[in-house]
């Protein structure tokens, strides 16, 4: 996809990225992706007073909701947001996939599958000062693809160098050591670093992306969730005080996936299909799988089914629809058409479980022992498609109308933040 700058006699006024134009901001603009920020966290936080800054956007800015890309997973949606386009264009359709050519299962930890440039890369090439801080290092190579500027993860903050990351001594800057990857501080470190960098270096555009460690463990209203989101809200207030326009969305929502007794509500679909249609008939791939498996045991509400040998796909799909907890089954063409997914990277068919159920592969593939007594909370399906969509400043007339009548996606957030505020 093309990347270019729009020039006038007054200089560069906008950049073009993947068919969309983005204005050069007149004030610092911070786009925040709060991983796993389900709408219920926002509604609860506004109601009980733990999100006063975000609540103020109802008067001073914009509060709404949008759809995330499917599957509702981290890699897919952070990539959609930084490119401004759906997976059918950018190509990243999950955290984990089966390579059709080699038959190997691969974790997405770099930009090799990315099929287009990013908004941040286009802005950077036009001379806009850009910064990326992410909790999870697995995202960094995509988020900072072809970008010149500061880019690092809190996961490896202590290893950041000027040559590699455009910054050094991050722990000294923030005032504490690199956090544990399984902690709320992995995300709060992102915000503290963002505030320090905005105050010190004044980037024009900053992208902050967090971890969903807290949301996987704690439901809306639990003290730990309230404490975490209140801290996020306080960081947003600091960014605004420093003169930034702040835009907030999420990569996906989060749902309870447990039975009343607290056990995980799981469909082991590969076991089910192979039992019905013969051993080795299919391989089920869970695109939610990532290096942070303690969050969810690689269990979400969307899987891809790949046939390992010739079989009756229609019969398999019909059977899958009868499994309790399955919400939707679509073949390759239909799932790609409905959810803007790349046809050449889809399985033979896709299965979505309902809001309160997860769907996995084989029982042996999923270790839930590290939930440590917590109810399984996860994402990936249609139940986690709605996400918050917030801006700290009022929308201009054009974008008020778009928000009123249009169907927004989380990957519209840069468009609204750079083109849509007064």
NUMITOR-275593 format. One line per 4 residues: number of its first residue (from 1); their letters; for each residue x, y, z of N, C-alpha, C. Coordinates in steps of 0.1 Angstrom, whole numbers, plus 5000, padded with zeros to 4 digits. Layout:
residues N
NUM> A> X:Y:Z:X:Y:Z:X:Y:Z; ... .
end
This chain:
residues 422
1> XXXX> 5008:4988:5000:5000:5000:5000:5009:5012:5000; 5004:5023:4994:5012:5035:4993:5013:5043:5006; 5024:5050:5006:5027:5059:5017:5032:5072:5011; 5026:5084:5014:5031:5096:5008:5027:5108:5017 .
5> XXXX> 5033:5119:5015:5030:5131:5022:5023:5141:5013; 5013:5148:5019:5005:5158:5012:5012:5172:5015; 5017:5178:5004:5024:5191:5007:5017:5203:5001; 5018:5214:5008:5013:5227:5004:5025:5237:5005 .
9> XXXX> 5022:5250:5001:5032:5260:5002:5037:5262:5017; 5028:5258:5026:5032:5259:5040:5039:5247:5046; 5042:5238:5037:5049:5226:5041:5040:5213:5041; 5044:5202:5047:5036:5190:5048:5025:5192:5058 .
13> XXXX> 5013:5190:5053:5001:5191:5061:4994:5178:5065; 4997:5168:5057:4991:5155:5060:5000:5144:5054; 4997:5131:5058:5004:5120:5052:4993:5110:5047; 4996:5102:5037:4987:5092:5032:4993:5079:5036 .
17> XXXX> 4984:5070:5042:4988:5057:5046:4977:5047:5043; 4980:5038:5034:4970:5027:5031:4957:5033:5026; 4958:5044:5018:4945:5049:5012:4938:5059:5021; 4943:5063:5033:4937:5072:5041:4947:5084:5044 .
21> XXXX> 4941:5096:5046:4950:5107:5049:4949:5111:5064; 4960:5115:5069:4961:5118:5084:4968:5132:5085; 4962:5141:5091:4967:5154:5093:4979:5154:5102; 4989:5163:5100:5000:5165:5109:4994:5172:5122 .
25> XXXX> 4995:5167:5134:4989:5173:5145:4995:5187:5149; 4987:5196:5154:4992:5209:5158:4996:5208:5173; 4992:5198:5180:4996:5196:5194:4999:5181:5195; 5006:5178:5206:5010:5164:5208:4997:5155:5208 .
29> XXXX> 4997:5144:5202:4986:5134:5201:4991:5121:5206; 4983:5116:5216:4987:5103:5222:4975:5093:5220; 4978:5082:5212:4968:5072:5210:4971:5060:5220; 4962:5057:5228:4963:5046:5238:4955:5034:5235 .
33> XXXX> 4961:5022:5235:4953:5010:5234:4954:5003:5247; 4943:5003:5254:4942:4996:5267:4938:4982:5265; 4947:4973:5265:4945:4959:5262:4934:4953:5271; 4924:4947:5264:4913:4941:5272:4903:4950:5279 .
37> XXXX> 4903:4962:5274:4894:4973:5281:4880:4971:5276; 4873:4961:5282:4860:4958:5278:4851:4970:5282; 4840:4973:5274:4831:4984:5277:4826:4984:5292; 4825:4972:5298:4820:4971:5311:4829:4978:5321 .
41> XXXX> 4842:4977:5319:4852:4984:5327:4849:4999:5326; 4847:5004:5314:4845:5018:5313:4832:5023:5319; 4821:5015:5317:4808:5019:5323:4809:5018:5338; 4815:5008:5343:4816:5006:5358:4824:5018:5364 .
45> XXXX> 4836:5021:5357:4845:5031:5362:4839:5045:5362; 4831:5048:5352:4824:5061:5352:4813:5061:5363; 4806:5050:5365:4795:5050:5374:4801:5051:5389; 4812:5044:5392:4816:5044:5406:4827:5054:5409 .
49> XXXX> 4831:5062:5398:4840:5074:5401:4855:5070:5400; 4858:5058:5395:4873:5055:5394:4879:5059:5381; 4871:5064:5372:4876:5069:5359:4871:5084:5357; 4875:5093:5366:4870:5107:5365:4874:5114:5352 .
53> XXXX> 4887:5111:5347:4892:5118:5335:4884:5113:5323; 4882:5100:5322:4875:5095:5310:4860:5099:5311; 4855:5100:5323:4841:5104:5325:4839:5119:5320; 4850:5127:5322:4849:5141:5318:4848:5142:5303 .
57> XXXX> 4852:5132:5295:4852:5133:5281:4837:5133:5276; 4828:5129:5284:4814:5131:5280:4810:5145:5277; 4817:5155:5284:4815:5169:5282:4826:5176:5274; 4838:5172:5277:4849:5179:5270:4854:5172:5257 .
61> XXXX> 4850:5160:5255:4855:5153:5243:4844:5144:5237; 4848:5131:5236:4838:5121:5229:4840:5108:5236; 4828:5102:5239:4828:5088:5245:4819:5080:5236; 4824:5070:5230:4816:5061:5222:4821:5047:5222 .
65> XXXX> 4816:5039:5213:4821:5025:5212:4823:5021:5197; 4832:5011:5195:4835:5007:5181:4836:4992:5181; 4837:4987:5169:4840:4972:5167:4855:4971:5165; 4861:4960:5171:4874:4956:5169:4875:4947:5157 .
69> XXXX> 4887:4944:5152:4888:4934:5141:4887:4920:5147; 4883:4911:5138:4882:4897:5142:4893:4889:5136; 4899:4879:5144:4895:4876:5157:4899:4887:5167; 4891:4888:5178:4894:4898:5188:4906:4895:5196 .
73> XXXX> 4918:4896:5190:4930:4893:5196:4940:4904:5195; 4951:4904:5203:4960:4915:5204:4967:4919:5192; 4974:4909:5186:4982:4912:5174:4973:4918:5162; 4962:4911:5160:4953:4915:5149:4949:4929:5151 .
77> XXXX> 4945:4933:5163:4939:4946:5165:4949:4958:5166; 4961:4955:5173:4971:4965:5173:4976:4968:5159; 4977:4958:5151:4981:4960:5137:4970:4968:5129; 4958:4964:5131:4947:4972:5125:4947:4987:5128 .
81> XXXX> 4950:4989:5141:4950:5003:5146:4961:5011:5140; 4973:5005:5140:4985:5013:5135:4985:5014:5120; 4978:5006:5113:4977:5007:5098:4964:5014:5094; 4954:5014:5102:4942:5020:5098:4933:5012:5089 .
85> XXXX> 4936:4999:5088:4929:4991:5078:4926:4977:5085; 4917:4969:5079:4914:4956:5085:4924:4945:5081; 4923:4933:5087:4933:4923:5084:4934:4919:5069; 4923:4920:5062:4923:4916:5048:4934:4924:5040 .
89> XXXX> 4937:4936:5045:4947:4945:5039:4961:4943:5046; 4961:4943:5059:4975:4943:5066:4980:4928:5068; 4971:4918:5067:4976:4905:5067:4978:4898:5081; 4978:4905:5092:4980:4899:5105:4967:4894:5110 .
93> XXXX> 4964:4881:5110:4950:4877:5114:4950:4868:5127; 4960:4871:5135:4961:4864:5148:4975:4864:5154; 4976:4859:5166:4989:4858:5173:4996:4845:5169; 4989:4836:5163:4995:4822:5161:4988:4817:5149 .
97> XXXX> 4995:4810:5140:4989:4805:5128:4996:4792:5123; 4990:4786:5114:4995:4774:5107:5000:4778:5093; 5012:4777:5090:5018:4781:5077:5013:4770:5067; 5005:4774:5057:5000:4765:5048:5011:4758:5039 .
101> XXXX> 5022:4765:5036:5032:4760:5028:5041:4750:5035; 5044:4752:5048:5053:4743:5055:5046:4734:5064; 5034:4737:5068:5026:4729:5078:5031:4732:5092; 5040:4742:5094:5044:4745:5107:5035:4755:5114 .
105> XXXX> 5034:4754:5128:5027:4763:5136:5036:4774:5141; 5033:4787:5139:5042:4798:5141:5036:4809:5150; 5043:4813:5159:5039:4825:5168:5043:4838:5160; 5034:4847:5160:5037:4860:5153:5045:4869:5163 .
109> XXXX> 5057:4871:5161:5065:4880:5169:5073:4891:5162; 5070:4892:5149:5077:4902:5141:5068:4907:5129; 5073:4914:5120:5065:4920:5110:5066:4913:5096; 5070:4900:5096:5072:4893:5084:5059:4891:5076 .
113> XXXX> 5048:4890:5084:5035:4887:5077:5027:4901:5074; 5033:4912:5078:5027:4925:5075:5027:4928:5060; 5016:4932:5055:5015:4934:5040:5014:4949:5036; 5015:4958:5046:5015:4972:5043:5023:4980:5053 .
117> XXXX> 5024:4993:5051:5031:5001:5060:5021:5006:5071; 5026:5014:5080:5018:5019:5092:5017:5034:5091; 5007:5038:5099:5005:5053:5100:5017:5059:5107; 5022:5053:5117:5034:5058:5124:5046:5059:5115 .
121> XXXX> 5048:5049:5107:5059:5049:5097:5058:5060:5087; 5045:5062:5082:5043:5073:5073:5045:5087:5079; 5041:5089:5091:5043:5101:5099:5058:5104:5101; 5065:5093:5105:5079:5094:5108:5087:5098:5095 .
125> XXXX> 5083:5092:5084:5090:5096:5072:5088:5110:5067; 5077:5116:5072:5073:5130:5068:5079:5139:5078; 5087:5134:5088:5094:5143:5097:5086:5145:5110; 5075:5138:5112:5068:5139:5124:5075:5131:5135 .
129> XXXX> 5077:5137:5147:5084:5131:5158:5075:5120:5164; 5078:5108:5163:5069:5097:5168:5076:5088:5178; 5067:5083:5187:5072:5074:5198:5062:5062:5200; 5067:5051:5202:5059:5039:5206:5065:5033:5219 .
133> XXXX> 5055:5031:5228:5059:5023:5240:5048:5012:5242; 5052:5000:5242:5043:4989:5243:5047:4980:5255; 5037:4974:5261:5040:4965:5272:5047:4952:5267; 5041:4946:5257:5045:4933:5251:5055:4935:5240 .
137> XXXX> 5067:4930:5242:5077:4931:5232:5073:4925:5218; 5065:4915:5219:5061:4908:5207:5054:4917:5196; 5049:4928:5201:5042:4938:5192:5052:4948:5186; 5064:4950:5192:5072:4961:5189:5076:4962:5174 .
141> XXXX> 5079:4951:5168:5084:4951:5154:5073:4955:5144; 5061:4952:5148:5050:4957:5139:5046:4971:5142; 5045:4975:5155:5041:4988:5158:5051:4999:5153; 5064:4996:5154:5074:5005:5150:5080:5002:5136 .
145> XXXX> 5072:4995:5128:5077:4991:5115:5080:5003:5106; 5092:5004:5101:5097:5015:5092:5095:5029:5099; 5095:5029:5112:5094:5042:5120:5107:5046:5126; 5111:5059:5125:5122:5064:5131:5118:5072:5143 .
149> XXXX> 5124:5068:5155:5120:5075:5167:5122:5066:5179; 5116:5070:5190:5117:5061:5202:5107:5050:5201; 5112:5038:5204:5103:5026:5204:5109:5015:5213; 5101:5011:5223:5106:5001:5232:5094:4994:5239 .
153> XXXX> 5097:4983:5245:5087:4976:5254:5090:4977:5268; 5080:4978:5277:5083:4978:5291:5089:4964:5295; 5085:4954:5287:5090:4940:5290:5105:4939:5290; 5111:4947:5281:5126:4947:5280:5131:4962:5281 .
157> XXXX> 5125:4969:5290:5129:4983:5291:5144:4985:5295; 5148:4976:5304:5162:4977:5308:5172:4974:5297; 5168:4968:5286:5177:4965:5275:5177:4975:5264; 5169:4986:5265:5167:4996:5254:5180:5003:5252 .
161> XXXX> 5184:5005:5240:5196:5013:5236:5193:5024:5226; 5201:5034:5226:5199:5044:5216:5200:5039:5202; 5209:5030:5199:5210:5025:5185:5198:5017:5181; 5192:5008:5190:5181:4999:5187:5168:5006:5189 .
165> XXXX> 5166:5014:5200:5153:5018:5204:5152:5034:5204; 5162:5041:5201:5162:5055:5201:5161:5061:5215; 5164:5053:5225:5164:5058:5239:5172:5048:5248; 5178:5053:5258:5185:5045:5268:5182:5049:5282 .
169> XXXX> 5186:5041:5292:5184:5045:5306:5169:5046:5309; 5161:5038:5304:5146:5039:5305:5143:5036:5320; 5149:5027:5326:5146:5024:5341:5149:5037:5349; 5160:5044:5346:5163:5056:5353:5153:5067:5350 .
173> XXXX> 5149:5068:5338:5138:5078:5334:5125:5075:5342; 5121:5063:5342:5108:5060:5349:5110:5060:5364; 5121:5056:5369:5123:5056:5383:5121:5042:5390; 5121:5031:5382:5120:5018:5388:5124:5008:5377 .
177> XXXX> 5127:4996:5382:5132:4985:5373:5122:4980:5363; 5127:4973:5353:5118:4966:5344:5108:4957:5351; 5095:4958:5348:5085:4951:5356:5085:4936:5352; 5079:4928:5360:5076:4914:5357:5065:4914:5346 .
181> XXXX> 5067:4904:5336:5057:4904:5325:5043:4900:5330; 5042:4893:5341:5029:4890:5346:5026:4899:5358; 5023:4912:5355:5020:4921:5365:5013:4933:5359; 5005:4940:5368:4999:4952:5364:5009:4963:5360 .
185> XXXX> 5020:4962:5367:5031:4973:5365:5036:4972:5351; 5035:4961:5344:5040:4960:5330:5033:4971:5321; 5020:4973:5324:5013:4983:5317:5014:4997:5323; 5015:4998:5336:5016:5011:5343:5030:5017:5340 .
189> XXXX> 5040:5009:5338:5053:5013:5333:5052:5020:5320; 5044:5015:5311:5041:5021:5298:5037:5036:5299; 5027:5037:5308:5021:5051:5310:5031:5060:5317; 5038:5055:5327:5048:5064:5333:5059:5068:5324 .
193> XXXX> 5063:5059:5315:5073:5062:5305:5068:5072:5295; 5055:5070:5291:5049:5079:5282:5048:5093:5287; 5044:5095:5300:5043:5108:5306:5057:5115:5306; 5067:5107:5310:5081:5112:5311:5086:5117:5297 .
197> XXXX> 5084:5108:5287:5089:5111:5274:5081:5123:5268; 5068:5124:5270:5061:5136:5265:5066:5149:5272; 5069:5148:5285:5074:5160:5291:5088:5164:5287; 5096:5154:5284:5110:5156:5281:5113:5159:5266 .
201> XXXX> 5107:5150:5258:5111:5150:5243:5100:5156:5234; 5088:5158:5239:5077:5164:5232:5074:5157:5218; 5073:5144:5217:5069:5138:5204:5056:5144:5199; 5054:5144:5186:5042:5149:5180:5031:5138:5181 .
205> XXXX> 5035:5126:5179:5025:5115:5180:5031:5104:5188; 5024:5099:5198:5028:5088:5207:5018:5077:5207; 5022:5064:5206:5013:5053:5207:5017:5045:5219; 5008:5043:5228:5010:5035:5241:5001:5023:5240 .
209> XXXX> 5006:5011:5242:4999:4999:5242:5002:4990:5254; 4992:4985:5261:4994:4978:5273:4992:4963:5273; 4992:4957:5284:4989:4943:5286:4976:4941:5292; 4969:4929:5290:4956:4927:5296:4957:4917:5308 .
213> XXXX> 4969:4918:5315:4971:4909:5326:4960:4911:5337; 4956:4923:5340:4946:4926:5350:4932:4922:5345; 4929:4925:5333:4915:4921:5328:4913:4906:5327; 4924:4899:5324:4922:4884:5324:4920:4878:5338 .
217> XXXX> 4924:4885:5348:4923:4880:5362:4912:4886:5370; 4907:4899:5366:4898:4906:5375:4887:4912:5367; 4875:4909:5371:4863:4914:5365:4860:4929:5369; 4852:4936:5361:4848:4949:5365:4842:4949:5379 .
221> XXXX> 4846:4959:5387:4841:4960:5400:4850:4954:5411; 4859:4944:5407:4868:4939:5416:4879:4949:5420; 4883:4950:5433:4892:4960:5437:4905:4962:5429; 4910:4950:5425:4923:4951:5417:4920:4958:5403 .
225> XXXX> 4908:4955:5397:4905:4961:5384:4903:4976:5386; 4896:4980:5397:4893:4994:5399:4906:5001:5402; 4915:4995:5409:4928:5002:5412:4936:5004:5400; 4937:4994:5391:4944:4995:5379:4939:5005:5370 .
229> XXXX> 4926:5005:5367:4920:5014:5358:4920:5028:5363; 4919:5030:5376:4920:5043:5382:4934:5049:5379; 4945:5040:5380:4958:5044:5377:4960:5048:5362; 4954:5040:5354:4954:5044:5339:4947:5058:5337 .
233> XXXX> 4936:5060:5343:4929:5072:5342:4937:5084:5347; 4945:5082:5358:4953:5093:5363:4964:5096:5354; 4970:5086:5347:4980:5088:5337:4975:5096:5325; 4962:5093:5321:4956:5100:5310:4955:5115:5314 .
237> XXXX> 4951:5117:5326:4950:5131:5331:4964:5138:5330; 4975:5132:5333:4988:5138:5332:4991:5141:5318; 4988:5132:5309:4991:5135:5295:4983:5147:5290; 4971:5148:5294:4963:5160:5290:4968:5172:5296 .
241> XXXX> 4973:5172:5308:4979:5183:5315:4991:5188:5308; 4998:5179:5301:5010:5182:5294:5007:5187:5280; 4994:5189:5277:4990:5195:5264:4986:5186:5253; 4985:5173:5256:4982:5163:5246:4967:5161:5243 .
245> XXXX> 4964:5159:5231:4951:5153:5227:4953:5138:5229; 4944:5132:5237:4945:5118:5240:4933:5110:5234; 4936:5100:5227:4926:5091:5221:4928:5077:5227; 4917:5071:5232:4917:5058:5238:4908:5048:5232 .
249> XXXX> 4913:5036:5229:4905:5025:5225:4911:5012:5230; 4906:5000:5226:4911:4988:5230:4912:4978:5218; 4921:4968:5221:4922:4958:5210:4911:4948:5210; 4905:4946:5222:4894:4936:5223:4887:4938:5237 .
253> XXXX> 4876:4932:5239:4870:4932:5252:4874:4920:5260; 4866:4916:5270:4870:4905:5279:4858:4899:5285; 4856:4886:5286:4844:4880:5291:4848:4868:5300; 4839:4866:5310:4841:4854:5319:4837:4842:5311 .
257> XXXX> 4846:4832:5311:4845:4820:5304:4844:4808:5313; 4838:4809:5325:4839:4798:5335:4825:4794:5338; 4824:4781:5343:4811:4775:5348:4808:4781:5361; 4796:4779:5366:4792:4784:5380:4802:4779:5391 .
261> XXXX> 4808:4767:5389:4816:4762:5399:4831:4767:5398; 4833:4776:5388:4846:4782:5387:4855:4775:5377; 4852:4763:5372:4860:4756:5362:4858:4763:5348; 4868:4762:5340:4868:4768:5327:4858:4761:5318 .
265> XXXX> 4850:4768:5311:4840:4763:5302:4846:4761:5288; 4851:4749:5285:4859:4747:5273:4853:4737:5264; 4854:4740:5251:4852:4730:5240:4866:4726:5235; 4869:4714:5235:4882:4709:5229:4878:4704:5215 .
269> XXXX> 4877:4713:5206:4871:4710:5193:4879:4700:5184; 4892:4701:5185:4900:4691:5177:4897:4677:5182; 4897:4675:5195:4893:4662:5200:4879:4658:5196; 4870:4667:5196:4856:4664:5192:4856:4660:5177 .
273> XXXX> 4862:4668:5168:4862:4665:5154:4869:4652:5150; 4881:4650:5156:4888:4638:5153:4881:4625:5158; 4874:4627:5170:4867:4616:5175:4855:4612:5166; 4849:4622:5160:4837:4620:5151:4841:4616:5137 .
277> XXXX> 4852:4622:5131:4856:4620:5117:4868:4612:5115; 4875:4607:5126:4886:4599:5124:4899:4606:5129; 4908:4599:5136:4920:4604:5141:4928:4611:5130; 4933:4623:5134:4942:4630:5124:4934:4637:5113 .
281> XXXX> 4921:4638:5114:4913:4645:5104:4916:4660:5103; 4917:4666:5114:4919:4681:5114:4930:4685:5124; 4934:4697:5122:4942:4704:5132:4935:4717:5135; 4932:4720:5148:4926:4732:5152:4937:4742:5157 .
285> XXXX> 4937:4754:5152:4946:4765:5155:4939:4776:5163; 4945:4779:5174:4939:4789:5183:4947:4802:5181; 4942:4812:5174:4950:4824:5171:4952:4833:5183; 4946:4830:5194:4948:4838:5207:4962:4834:5213 .
289> XXXX> 4967:4823:5210:4980:4818:5216:4991:4828:5214; 4998:4831:5225:5009:4840:5225:5019:4837:5236; 5030:4844:5238:5039:4841:5248:5034:4843:5262; 5023:4849:5264:5017:4852:5277:5006:4842:5280 .
293> XXXX> 5009:4829:5279:4999:4819:5280:4993:4818:5294; 4999:4823:5304:4994:4822:5317:4981:4830:5318; 4979:4840:5309:4967:4848:5310:4955:4839:5307; 4956:4830:5297:4944:4823:5292:4946:4809:5288 .
297> XXXX> 4957:4803:5290:4960:4790:5285:4958:4787:5271; 4960:4798:5263:4958:4797:5248:4944:4794:5244; 4934:4797:5252:4920:4795:5250:4912:4808:5248; 4906:4809:5236:4897:4820:5233:4885:4816:5227 .
301> XXXX> 4878:4825:5220:4865:4821:5215:4864:4822:5199; 4876:4819:5193:4877:4818:5179:4888:4808:5175; 4885:4799:5167:4896:4790:5162:4894:4787:5147; 4906:4783:5141:4906:4779:5127:4908:4764:5126 .
305> XXXX> 4900:4758:5117:4901:4744:5115:4907:4741:5102; 4918:4734:5102:4925:4730:5090:4924:4715:5088; 4919:4711:5076:4919:4696:5073:4933:4691:5070; 4936:4679:5077:4949:4673:5075:4948:4663:5064 .
309> XXXX> 4936:4659:5060:4935:4649:5049:4921:4652:5043; 4918:4647:5031:4905:4650:5025:4894:4645:5034; 4884:4654:5034:4872:4651:5043:4860:4659:5039; 4849:4657:5045:4837:4663:5042:4835:4676:5051 .
313> XXXX> 4840:4687:5045:4840:4700:5053:4826:4704:5057; 4816:4702:5048:4802:4706:5052:4797:4697:5064; 4800:4685:5064:4796:4676:5075:4803:4680:5088; 4816:4684:5087:4823:4688:5099:4817:4701:5104 .
317> XXXX> 4814:4710:5095:4808:4723:5099:4795:4721:5106; 4787:4712:5100:4774:4709:5105:4775:4703:5119; 4785:4694:5121:4787:4688:5134:4791:4699:5144; 4800:4707:5140:4805:4718:5149:4794:4726:5154 .
321> XXXX> 4784:4729:5146:4773:4738:5150:4765:4731:5161; 4765:4718:5162:4757:4711:5172:4764:4710:5186; 4777:4714:5186:4784:4714:5199:4779:4725:5208; 4775:4721:5221:4771:4732:5230:4781:4742:5232 .
325> XXXX> 4777:4755:5232:4787:4766:5233:4792:4772:5221; 4790:4766:5209:4794:4771:5196:4783:4781:5192; 4787:4793:5188:4778:4804:5184:4777:4805:5168; 4789:4803:5161:4789:4805:5147:4800:4797:5140 .
329> XXXX> 4796:4791:5129:4806:4784:5121:4805:4789:5107; 4816:4793:5101:4817:4798:5087:4828:4792:5079; 4826:4790:5066:4836:4785:5058:4846:4796:5055; 4857:4792:5048:4868:4802:5045:4863:4815:5038 .
333> XXXX> 4855:4813:5028:4851:4824:5020:4841:4833:5028; 4832:4827:5036:4823:4835:5043:4829:4843:5055; 4838:4836:5062:4844:4843:5074:4853:4855:5069; 4859:4853:5057:4868:4864:5052:4859:4876:5047 .
337> XXXX> 4848:4872:5041:4839:4883:5036:4833:4891:5047; 4828:4883:5057:4821:4890:5068:4830:4898:5077; 4843:4893:5079:4852:4900:5089:4864:4906:5083; 4865:4907:5069:4876:4914:5063:4889:4907:5066 .
341> XXXX> 4890:4894:5064:4902:4886:5067:4909:4882:5054; 4922:4880:5054:4929:4876:5042:4926:4861:5038; 4921:4859:5026:4916:4846:5022:4927:4835:5022; 4939:4839:5018:4950:4830:5017:4956:4826:5031 .
345> XXXX> 4951:4832:5041:4957:4829:5055:4946:4824:5064; 4935:4820:5059:4924:4814:5067:4924:4799:5066; 4918:4793:5077:4917:4779:5077:4906:4774:5067; 4903:4761:5067:4892:4756:5059:4878:4761:5064 .
349> XXXX> 4877:4762:5077:4865:4769:5083:4869:4774:5097; 4860:4783:5101:4862:4790:5114:4851:4787:5124; 4854:4786:5136:4844:4783:5147:4845:4793:5158; 4834:4800:5161:4833:4809:5172:4825:4803:5183 .
353> XXXX> 4830:4804:5195:4822:4800:5207:4815:4812:5212; 4805:4810:5221:4797:4821:5226:4804:4829:5237; 4798:4839:5242:4805:4849:5251:4810:4842:5264; 4804:4831:5268:4807:4825:5280:4815:4812:5279 .
357> XXXX> 4820:4809:5267:4827:4796:5264:4839:4799:5256; 4850:4791:5258:4862:4791:5250:4862:4778:5242; 4869:4779:5231:4871:4768:5222:4886:4766:5220; 4890:4754:5222:4905:4750:5220:4907:4739:5210 .
361> XXXX> 4919:4734:5211:4922:4723:5201:4921:4709:5209; 4932:4704:5214:4932:4692:5221:4933:4695:5236; 4928:4687:5244:4929:4689:5259:4944:4690:5263; 4952:4682:5257:4966:4682:5260:4974:4695:5256 .
365> XXXX> 4967:4703:5248:4974:4716:5243:4972:4727:5253; 4964:4726:5262:4960:4738:5271:4962:4735:5285; 4971:4743:5291:4974:4741:5305:4968:4752:5313; 4958:4749:5321:4951:4759:5329:4955:4759:5344 .
369> XXXX> 4965:4752:5347:4969:4750:5361:4974:4764:5367; 4979:4773:5358:4984:4785:5363:4974:4796:5365; 4961:4793:5363:4951:4803:5366:4950:4805:5381; 4956:4797:5389:4958:4799:5404:4945:4802:5411 .
373> XXXX> 4934:4795:5408:4922:4797:5414:4913:4808:5409; 4918:4816:5399:4910:4826:5392:4901:4820:5382; 4889:4826:5380:4880:4822:5369:4887:4825:5356; 4885:4817:5346:4890:4820:5332:4883:4831:5326 .
377> XXXX> 4890:4842:5322:4885:4853:5315:4893:4854:5302; 4886:4855:5291:4893:4855:5278:4886:4863:5268; 4890:4861:5255:4885:4869:5244:4887:4862:5231; 4885:4868:5220:4888:4862:5207:4875:4861:5198 .
381> XXXX> 4863:4861:5204:4851:4860:5196:4843:4872:5195; 4830:4870:5191:4821:4881:5189:4817:4888:5202; 4817:4881:5213:4813:4886:5226:4823:4897:5231; 4835:4898:5225:4845:4907:5228:4848:4917:5217 .
385> XXXX> 4839:4919:5208:4841:4927:5196:4839:4942:5199; 4830:4946:5208:4828:4960:5211:4839:4965:5221; 4844:4977:5218:4854:4983:5226:4851:4998:5227; 4857:5004:5238:4855:5019:5240:4863:5026:5229 .
389> XXXX> 4858:5038:5226:4864:5047:5216:4863:5061:5221; 4873:5067:5227:4873:5079:5235:4883:5089:5229; 4879:5102:5230:4888:5113:5227:4886:5124:5237; 4898:5130:5241:4898:5140:5251:4893:5154:5247 .
393> XXXX> 4892:5156:5234:4888:5169:5228:4875:5167:5220; 4867:5177:5218:4855:5176:5211:4857:5173:5196; 4848:5166:5190:4849:5163:5176:4845:5175:5168; 4851:5177:5156:4846:5187:5147:4833:5183:5140 .
397> XXXX> 4826:5192:5133:4813:5189:5128:4813:5177:5119; 4823:5175:5110:4823:5164:5101:4824:5151:5109; 4832:5150:5119:4834:5137:5126:4823:5135:5136; 4816:5145:5141:4804:5143:5149:4794:5136:5141 .
401> XXXX> 4793:5140:5128:4783:5133:5120:4787:5119:5117; 4800:5117:5114:4805:5103:5112:4802:5094:5124; 4804:5099:5136:4802:5092:5148:4787:5089:5151; 4779:5099:5146:4765:5097:5148:4758:5087:5139 .
405> XXXX> 4762:5087:5127:4756:5078:5117:4765:5066:5112; 4778:5067:5115:4787:5057:5109:4788:5045:5118; 4795:5035:5112:4799:5023:5120:4814:5024:5122; 4818:5026:5134:4832:5029:5137:4839:5016:5141 .
409> XXXX> 4852:5015:5137:4861:5004:5141:4872:5010:5150; 4878:5002:5158:4889:5007:5166:4900:5012:5157; 4902:5007:5145:4913:5012:5136:4910:5025:5130; 4898:5032:5134:4895:5045:5130:4901:5055:5140 .
413> XXXX> 4907:5051:5150:4911:5060:5161:4921:5070:5157; 4931:5067:5149:4941:5077:5144:4934:5087:5135; 4924:5083:5127:4917:5092:5118:4909:5102:5127; 4903:5097:5137:4895:5107:5146:4905:5116:5153 .
417> XXXX> 4916:5110:5159:4925:5118:5167:4932:5129:5159; 4936:5125:5146:4944:5135:5138:4936:5143:5129; 4924:5139:5125:4916:5146:5116:4903:5151:5122; 4898:5146:5133:4885:5148:5137:4882:5157:5149 .
421> XX> 4893:5162:5156:4891:5170:5168:4892:5185:5165; 4885:5192:5173:4884:5207:5171:4898:5213:5175 .
end
